[in-house]
Amino acid sequence: MNDTNHTQDESAQKAFEEYFEKASRNDAEAQFKLGNCYRLGRGVAQNEK
């Protein structure tokens, strides 16, 4: 993995954490973005099954 991918992974993880926190407070936009994180597998562990 090169530094660019590592930086993107860290950035995606930070965004996911931020969206998760805001979504838990009923922020509709954050809930939408969190759903996209799950859908696209960004910032979350992926299930290879």
Secondary structure, DSSP 8 states (H G I E B T S, - for coil): --HHHHHHHHHHHHHHHHHHHHHTTT-HHHHHHHHHHHHHT-SS-----
